[in-house]
Each structure stands twice: as C-alpha cells, then as structure tokens.
Amino acid sequence: MILVDSSVWIDYFRGNATAQTEILDELLGSEPLAIGDLILTEVLQGCRGEPQFQELRQRLGALELIVLGGEEVAIETARNFRRLRERGITVRKTIDTIIASRCILDGHALLHDDRDFDPFEQHLGLRVIASVD
C-alpha cells in the first residue's frame, strides 16, 4: 500500500507539476493508494469553497482511508520523535511524525514532497516512493 501525503495531493490538485505529482499521476489506477485521515483533513481544509470541498471529498473518498492514530501509533510516534532527537534531529510537525510512524509500523510506502520525512527514511526505515518502477 502507498500512502500519499498532503504535500503531494495539494500540488496535484493545484496543477503544480513536480516529480512527486508525476509519480502520483502514474500510480493512479495502477497501484493501491491510500490517504490518512489526518492527511484528508489537511487537504480538505485548504479548499476555497464548498464546491471544491465536495469534489475533493468525493475524489479522495475513493481511496482507502487509513486511521493514522491510536494508542500503538501514539507510543511509537513518541519513541520515533525521541530516537531522532537523540541524533540531534528535531521534527517540526507532530503530524509528520504520526504519518511516518504509521507507515513504518504497517509497512506502507510513503509518497511525499516534504523534507521532514527524510530523517525517518534515513534513520528509521521509512519506505519512500521516489520513482515508478
């Protein structure tokens, strides 16, 4: 399963061509994609009006929804944050730590365009989609 971060969805829906939106375009319809509940929140809260909100809600509703939280994830998120702090790395956003931790726990790959995930890949084993094989 590939979880797609809001950093990619936002660029995709705005029509911004990036390496990650190109990958997403290739994956749509050919690979199982998922969206996290908190990622869905991030994308939908940026909608400019109700029509856009409803359109994106419908389009993203076709994806598998992954609940990112829960006790196990909360504990592992705190551990991962502390592991990175011990290496001198401070993650700026708790939500990114939650997303990365859920992916690591469940073995999901992550498609993102956010440097905050880099330490999770480099030090904690987060699988990242960097190209379409």
C-alpha positions, 0 to 999 in steps of 0.5 A: 500500500502507498500512502500519499501525503498532503504535500503531494495531493495539494500540488496535484490538485493545484496543477503544480507539476513536480516529480512527486505529482508525476509519480502520483499521476502514474500510480493512479489506477495502477497501484493501491493508494491510500490517504490518512485521515489526518492527511484528508483533513489537511487537504480538505481544509485548504479548499476555497469553497464548498464546491471544491470541498465536495469534489475533493471529498468525493475524489479522495473518498475513493481511496482507502482511508487509513486511521493514522492514530491510536494508542500503538501509533501514539507510543511509537510516534513518541519513541520515533520523535525521541530516537531522532532527537537523540541524533540531534534531529528535531521534527517540526510537525507532530503530524509528520511524525504520526504519518511516518510512524504509521507507515513504518509500523504497517509497512506502507510506502510513503509518497511525499514532497516534504523534507521532514520525512527524510530523517525517518527514511534515513534513520528509521526505515521509512519506505519512500516512493521516489520513482515508478518502477 
